[in-house]
Amino acid sequence: MKKIQQILTFFIPITDETGSRKTVAVGLSTIFVVGTGIGLLTPKNPALTPPYQCISAAIGYIYFLSWSISFYPQVMSNFQRRSTVGLSADFCVLNVLGFSCYTAYNASFFWSATIKEYYKQRYGPDAEITVQSNDVAFAIHALILSSITLCQIAYYGDEPGIWSIKLSKPTIFIIVSILGVCAMYPLLVITHRGRDNVDYEDDAIGRFNWLDYLYILSFVKIFISLIKYIPQVILNFKRKSTVGWSIWNILLDFTGGMLSDLQLFLDCINLHDFRSITRNLAKFGLGWLSIIFDIIFLVQHYCIYSSQAGYDTAEDTVQSNQNESLLPAADIDVANECGEEEL
């Protein structure tokens, strides 16, 4: 246990739950330096012109590191406290589903020769896909870490196991609906035929095709990003505290969102094609959604509930059933839950 604690101590900047100016400055500066170095050493996008190739790569890996590292503070906080108090189960489940869709979207555009061909069929032979290697790496990494966080809710609950993950009825309805669409559309692609009696999976022109399916997955991710933070915002409000919800998760997510959209915008300028934004709405939309909700969380942490920022983690390690969902329509007695959780 001591060795594990020593390893965690190495990451002091991102385990500072208060988010002090000193640790924020040290942590973000380190990420910017490391991200720039990785960007300069890795292969560049051949469609971009030098020297902007290097700038784009550096921005890409800074935002990749910011967004990727943002998952670790919450995982380490849960581990140190042996509790998921202050963390919404609804948020975690929706996060896993969203990043599953986002991983499939990015991986297909980056690796699938068929999808690349469909893209050129629809948008022209000179159209360039803006999904880059760091986008794929981030999506896969985010899916893994989101899954670990969800497993922590199951492990640290009153009843260790999947039954500790208690979701609201609205969340269950949303998940079932999304899974239904994701399963039904491929069947339409495979079984339906196009205007020229050609199987839809053979081109990007038909009413149902694989290219549009990937766009559906991207819209699912954007939709989930739009709603997944709502339970966490409500949880913080009900508890009058952000204790248990890592501020470093927010600081790094905010940095990643800003740089993600900056990279996409600058890439479009370099390619002289702003239609790339509409063709990669998932990346553009995710960046802005992250920024909006992160501002809300930052206001909660630093302004509204700032008196709780310097809490003693020892007071927050008592296990209780704190993983109940908090969507507005949830059939759970939130008032009683908040009374038990209040610090």
C-alpha positions in Angstrom: 0.0 0.0 0.0 2.9 2.4 0.8 4.4 1.9 -2.6 1.0 2.7 -4.3 0.7 5.8 -2.1 4.2 6.9 -3.2 3.3 6.5 -6.8 0.2 8.6 -6.3 2.3 11.3 -4.5 4.3 11.7 -7.7 1.2 13.1 -9.3 0.7 15.7 -6.6 -0.4 18.5 -9.0 -3.4 16.5 -10.3 -4.3 15.0 -6.9 -4.7 18.5 -5.3 -8.5 18.5 -4.8 -8.4 22.3 -4.1 -6.9 23.2 -7.4 -4.6 25.9 -6.0 -2.8 28.3 -8.3 0.6 26.7 -7.7 -0.4 23.2 -8.6 -2.5 24.4 -11.6 0.5 26.3 -12.9 2.9 23.4 -12.4 0.5 20.8 -13.8 -0.6 22.7 -16.9 3.0 23.9 -17.7 4.3 20.3 -17.6 1.5 19.1 -19.9 2.2 21.9 -22.4 5.9 21.1 -22.5 5.5 17.4 -22.9 2.7 17.7 -25.4 4.7 20.0 -27.6 7.7 17.6 -27.5 5.5 14.6 -28.5 3.9 16.7 -31.3 7.3 17.6 -32.7 8.6 14.0 -32.7 5.6 12.2 -34.1 4.6 11.9 -37.8 2.8 15.0 -39.1 -0.4 15.3 -41.2 0.9 15.3 -44.8 -2.2 17.3 -45.9 -1.0 20.3 -43.9 1.7 22.7 -45.0 4.9 23.3 -43.0 5.7 24.8 -40.6 2.0 24.6 -39.5 2.3 20.8 -39.5 4.4 21.0 -36.3 2.0 23.6 -34.7 -1.0 21.4 -35.4 0.7 18.3 -34.0 1.8 20.1 -30.9 -1.7 21.5 -30.2 -3.1 18.1 -30.9 -1.0 16.3 -28.4 -1.3 19.0 -25.7 -5.1 18.6 -25.9 -4.7 14.8 -26.1 -2.7 14.8 -22.9 -5.0 17.3 -21.2 -8.1 15.3 -22.0 -6.5 11.9 -21.4 -4.9 12.8 -18.0 -8.2 14.4 -16.9 -9.5 10.9 -16.3 -6.8 10.0 -13.8 -7.5 12.4 -10.9 -11.0 11.0 -10.4 -9.8 7.4 -10.5 -7.0 8.2 -8.0 -9.4 10.2 -5.7 -11.8 7.3 -5.6 -9.0 4.9 -4.8 -7.5 7.0 -2.1 -10.9 7.6 -0.4 -12.1 4.1 -1.0 -15.4 5.7 -2.0 -17.2 7.3 -4.9 -19.0 9.8 -2.7 -19.9 12.9 -4.9 -19.7 11.0 -8.2 -22.8 10.4 -10.2 -23.4 6.9 -11.5 -25.6 8.3 -14.3 -22.6 10.4 -15.5 -20.3 7.4 -15.5 -22.5 5.0 -17.4 -23.4 7.6 -20.0 -19.7 8.5 -20.3 -18.8 4.8 -21.2 -21.5 4.6 -23.8 -20.5 8.0 -25.3 -16.9 7.1 -25.6 -17.7 3.7 -27.1 -19.5 5.5 -30.0 -16.7 8.1 -30.2 -14.0 5.4 -30.4 -15.8 3.6 -33.2 -16.2 6.9 -35.1 -12.6 8.0 -34.9 -11.1 4.5 -35.5 -13.2 4.0 -38.6 -12.3 7.3 -40.1 -8.6 6.8 -39.4 -8.0 3.2 -40.3 -10.8 2.1 -42.6 -9.9 2.4 -46.3 -13.5 1.8 -47.2 -14.7 4.7 -45.1 -12.0 7.0 -46.6 -13.3 6.0 -50.1 -16.9 6.7 -49.2 -15.8 10.1 -47.8 -14.1 11.1 -51.1 -17.2 9.8 -53.0 -19.4 12.2 -51.1 -17.2 15.3 -50.7 -14.8 15.0 -53.7 -11.5 13.5 -54.4 -9.6 16.3 -52.7 -11.5 16.2 -49.5 -9.3 15.4 -46.5 -10.5 13.7 -43.3 -9.5 15.7 -40.3 -9.4 12.8 -37.8 -5.8 12.4 -36.7 -3.9 9.8 -34.7 -4.2 11.8 -31.5 -8.0 11.8 -31.9 -8.0 8.0 -32.1 -5.6 7.6 -29.2 -7.6 9.9 -27.0 -10.9 8.1 -27.8 -9.5 4.6 -26.9 -7.8 5.8 -23.8 -10.9 7.7 -22.6 -13.0 4.6 -23.1 -10.7 2.5 -21.0 -10.4 5.1 -18.1 -14.2 5.7 -18.1 -14.8 2.0 -17.8 -12.4 1.8 -14.8 -14.2 4.7 -13.1 -17.5 2.9 -13.6 -16.0 -0.3 -12.2 -15.0 1.7 -9.1 -18.6 2.7 -8.5 -19.5 -1.0 -8.5 -16.6 -2.0 -6.3 -16.9 0.7 -3.6 -20.6 0.6 -3.3 -22.6 -0.8 -0.3 -23.2 -3.9 -2.4 -20.1 -4.6 -4.4 -21.0 -5.6 -7.9 -23.1 -4.3 -10.7 -26.1 -3.8 -8.4 -24.3 -0.8 -6.8 -24.7 1.0 -10.1 -28.1 2.5 -9.6 -29.5 4.5 -12.6 -32.5 6.7 -12.9 -35.4 5.7 -15.2 -34.6 8.5 -17.7 -31.0 7.3 -18.0 -32.1 3.7 -18.6 -34.5 4.9 -21.3 -31.8 6.9 -23.0 -29.4 4.0 -23.0 -31.9 1.5 -24.3 -33.0 3.9 -27.1 -29.4 4.6 -28.2 -28.5 0.9 -28.2 -31.6 0.2 -30.3 -30.6 2.8 -32.9 -27.0 1.6 -33.0 -28.2 -1.9 -33.6 -31.0 -1.2 -36.1 -29.2 1.1 -38.5 -26.5 -1.5 -39.6 -29.3 -4.0 -40.4 -30.8 -1.4 -42.7 -27.4 -0.8 -44.3 -27.0 -4.5 -45.0 -30.5 -5.4 -46.1 -31.7 -2.4 -48.0 -30.7 -1.5 -51.6 -30.0 1.8 -53.2 -31.5 3.7 -56.1 -29.4 1.7 -58.6 -30.2 -1.6 -57.0 -26.7 -1.6 -55.4 -26.2 -2.7 -51.8 -25.9 0.4 -49.6 -22.7 -0.8 -48.0 -21.0 -0.6 -51.4 -21.2 3.2 -51.7 -21.8 6.5 -49.8 -24.8 7.6 -51.9 -27.7 5.4 -50.7 -30.2 6.3 -48.1 -28.5 4.0 -45.6 -24.7 3.7 -45.6 -21.8 3.2 -43.3 -20.6 6.8 -43.6 -23.9 8.1 -42.2 -23.8 5.4 -39.5 -20.5 6.9 -38.3 -22.1 10.3 -38.3 -25.0 8.9 -36.2 -22.4 7.6 -33.7 -20.8 11.1 -33.5 -24.2 12.7 -32.9 -24.9 10.1 -30.2 -21.6 11.2 -28.5 -22.5 14.8 -28.7 -26.0 14.2 -27.3 -24.5 12.2 -24.4 -22.0 14.9 -23.8 -24.9 17.4 -23.6 -26.8 15.5 -20.9 -24.2 13.5 -19.0 -23.0 16.4 -16.9 -26.5 17.3 -15.7 -26.6 14.6 -13.0 -23.2 15.8 -11.7 -24.2 19.5 -11.6 -27.3 18.6 -9.7 -25.4 16.3 -7.3 -23.0 19.2 -6.5 -25.9 21.5 -6.0 -27.8 19.2 -3.7 -24.7 18.5 -1.6 -23.6 22.1 -1.6 -20.1 20.8 -2.3 -17.8 19.6 -5.1 -16.0 17.2 -2.7 -15.5 13.9 -4.5 -15.7 15.5 -7.9 -12.1 16.2 -8.9 -11.4 19.8 -10.0 -8.5 18.6 -12.0 -10.9 16.6 -14.1 -12.5 19.9 -15.0 -9.4 22.0 -15.4 -7.8 19.5 -17.9 -11.1 19.0 -19.7 -11.5 22.7 -20.2 -7.9 23.0 -21.5 -8.5 20.0 -23.9 -11.8 21.5 -25.1 -10.3 24.8 -26.0 -7.3 23.3 -27.8 -9.4 20.7 -29.6 -11.5 23.4 -31.3 -8.4 25.6 -31.9 -6.7 22.8 -33.7 -9.7 22.1 -35.9 -10.2 25.7 -36.7 -6.5 26.3 -37.6 -6.5 23.1 -39.7 -9.4 24.4 -41.7 -7.6 27.7 -42.3 -4.5 25.8 -43.5 -6.5 23.5 -45.8 -8.6 26.5 -47.0 -11.7 24.4 -46.4 -14.0 25.3 -43.5 -16.4 22.6 -44.5 -14.1 20.3 -42.5 -15.8 21.6 -39.4 -19.3 20.4 -40.5 -17.7 17.1 -41.6 -16.2 16.6 -38.1 -19.0 17.9 -35.9 -18.3 15.4 -33.2 -14.9 17.0 -32.4 -16.2 20.6 -32.8 -19.3 20.0 -30.7 -17.5 18.1 -28.0 -15.0 20.9 -27.5 -17.7 23.5 -27.0 -19.9 21.3 -24.8 -16.9 20.6 -22.6 -16.1 24.3 -22.3 -19.7 25.2 -21.3 -20.1 22.6 -18.6 -16.6 23.0 -17.3 -17.3 26.7 -16.7 -20.3 25.7 -14.6 -18.2 23.3 -12.6 -15.4 25.8 -12.1 -18.0 28.4 -10.8 -19.4 25.8 -8.4 -15.9 24.8 -7.1 -14.1 28.2 -6.9 -17.1 30.6 -6.3 -20.3 29.0 -5.0 -18.8 26.2 -2.9 -15.3 27.4 -2.4 -15.5 27.0 1.4 -15.5 23.2 0.8 -12.4 23.2 -1.4 -10.0 22.4 1.5 -11.8 19.5 2.9 -10.2 16.7 4.9 -10.4 13.5 2.8 -10.5 11.4 5.9 -13.9 12.7 6.6 -15.2 11.6 3.3 -14.0 7.9 3.3 -17.0 6.4 5.1 -18.7 4.0 2.7 -22.4 4.6 2.0 -24.7 4.2 -0.9 -23.7 7.4 -2.6 -24.0 6.3 -6.2 -27.7 6.9 -6.6 -28.5 8.8 -9.8 -29.6 12.4 -9.7 -31.4 13.2 -12.9 -34.4 15.5 -12.3 -36.9 12.8 -13.0 -35.2 10.1 -10.9 -37.4 8.2 -8.6 -35.0 8.6 -5.7 -35.4 10.6 -2.5 -32.6 13.1 -3.2 -33.3 15.1 -0.1 -32.6 12.1 2.1 -29.5 11.2 0.1 -28.1 14.7 0.4 -28.6 14.7 4.2 -26.5 11.6 4.5 -23.8 13.0 2.2 -23.5 16.5 3.6 -20.1 17.2 5.0 
